């Protein structure tokens, strides 16, 4: 594997930019990164900021590497258009044989394989290396968490390429043996930042209600959340429940708050919400693969 593999990225939105930023900061040669997006101002921004090659045409994005093609093809579009993109790039994918790294929520490796091969009856049984990568928005600041799944066509060297992408945007990343686990990752870490923002919003509102200033409340809440997370990561031999118990003195202030949450079944509500996110990920897959 070369120090700087040839990488094509379809989609130039926030997560794509996080990947580009992480790759370039990690030593990737930006001239070996090509990006396609239909929005020229975004492409101009990416080109000026990171030095990558940009295109409004998807096939041109892959063709820039001439006969070699890309070694890695990152799909960073909305799930709803992955089928169109795969059909459009089918011939190039079958010719160049890159490892496809898809970050589209709910889109299975079998769906991607089907869309690539459906236009060519001779290619129905073609081996297409596909990795599903589920990052999250903290990737934008290099603090992401991610889960990965590889189909059987992915070689060890291609898996290493996928990991090199994940590692540039995620502090915690793991391979999962079952593709269904990616729906669980989507529900936990993929959607998870929004859950914490929701809780932080409520805590900030409480602080303001108590008379604290909005700016001070925001920073107190944010630092509290960050500190709690660091305590979990830096005490791997201690369970989260134990850490909570250590700061919950009987009949103290924290005890009163936790008892109130228990009475309102907050834990059950959070578990239910995660289940809803997982179910929706599975529904998206079924909806898009049957259309």
Buried (B, 14 or more C-beta within 10 A) or exposed (E): EEEBBBBBBBBBEEBBBBBBBBBBEBEBBBEBBBBBBEEEEBBEBBBEEBEBBBBEEBEEBBBBBEEEBBBBBBBBBEBEBBBEBBBBBBBBBBEBBBBBBBBBBBBBBEBBBBBBBBEEEEBEEBBBBBBBBBBBBBBBEBBBBBBBBBBEBBEEEBBEBBBBBBBBBBEEBEBBEEBBBBBBBBBBBBBBBEBEEEBBEEBBEEBBEEEBEEEEBBEBBBEEBEEEEEBEEEEEEEEEEEBEEEEBEEEEEEEEEBEEEEEEEEEEEEEEBBEEBBEBBBEBBEEBBEE
